[in-house]
Amino acid sequence: MSGNPYLISGPALISFSGGRTSAYMLHEILRAHGGKLPDDVLVAFANTGKEREETLRFVHECGSRWGVKVHWLEWRKGSPAFEEVGFNSASRDGEPFKALIDWKQRLPNSFERWCTEFLKVKTLFAFARSLGLKDGSYAETIGLRNDEGHRILKALENANFVKKKGVMVPREPARRLSFPLAKAKVVKIDVMRFWLGETGRFPSEDLPQGFDLGLDDYEGNCDFCFLKGKGIRKRIIRDRPSAPLWWRDREAEQNGWFDKRDLVADLIRQVHENPSFFDEVDDEEYDVECGLHCAPESEAA
């Protein structure tokens, strides 16, 4: 086969996070295959119920405009551990996420990121198994770029090792990961120019593809992810006061926290008290697509 990194040998499952980067990867894979994927190469988007509406519309539009079937999945307790939904029936008020929290009787946090583990990664695994694909028998095709080397290394570590009783042991069988964007030496500005024109900046009146995600970098696809820094979350509270309420309510119900340093209720209060004060932010926090860099950290249920 040619050296084109976007030519995918099946069986493979393309993980579509709903962000610009993974959408760009999907576009290039389709282009390499003449606009139609091989029958044994599938595309899936796992919806947590806390994705932005813009993300859901973007996933739907990519599938419609490019003529590719995107399997919309949501986590469910029990077997087969997922349900296939669609744009119209997809959860929009955090239903899968809340059901997971209620089952676990605690909250995920920066030390235990099992929200992504269950709602994204294990949901994709369950979908693959429902098709008769065994662990390690197919390529998980992931949209991490060449400038995200540390995330790729972390993903590879999680593909080859698993933590059991606090010790990292070899995973049997090891997962097979594929990073076409990294192989193609794609970096962030390449992706942004693809969607937003020569400046690569949002907002832009120049949309080379005729459509775009419609979100600024800092917003991400999860509406109030606790992995975003304090400064970004406070900015989101200022811009969209309703965004943190679901998260605040979950902390109250569980008498717990998503981020030990800052309860959501405290962040809301701080913004109300100082609406014009802006905290410093980390540029890397601008570049997070849920499900791409958070890998399972344990085999615990």
Secondary structure as UniProt FT lines:
FT   TURN            5..6
FT   STRAND          12..15
FT   HELIX           20..32
FT   TURN            33..35
FT   TURN            39..40
FT   STRAND          41..46
FT   HELIX           53..66
FT   STRAND          70..75
FT   STRAND          82..85
FT   TURN            87..89
FT   HELIX           95..104
FT   HELIX           114..116
FT   HELIX           117..122
FT   HELIX           123..130
FT   TURN            131..132
FT   TURN            135..136
FT   STRAND          139..141
FT   TURN            146..147
FT   HELIX           149..160
FT   STRAND          161..164
FT   TURN            165..166
FT   STRAND          167..170
FT   STRAND          176..178
FT   HELIX           180..183
FT   TURN            184..185
FT   HELIX           188..196
FT   TURN            198..199
FT   TURN            208..209
FT   HELIX           217..219
FT   TURN            223..224
FT   TURN            226..227
FT   HELIX           230..239
FT   TURN            241..244
FT   HELIX           245..254
FT   TURN            260..261
FT   HELIX           264..273
FT   TURN            275..276
FT   HELIX           283..286
FT   TURN            290..292
//
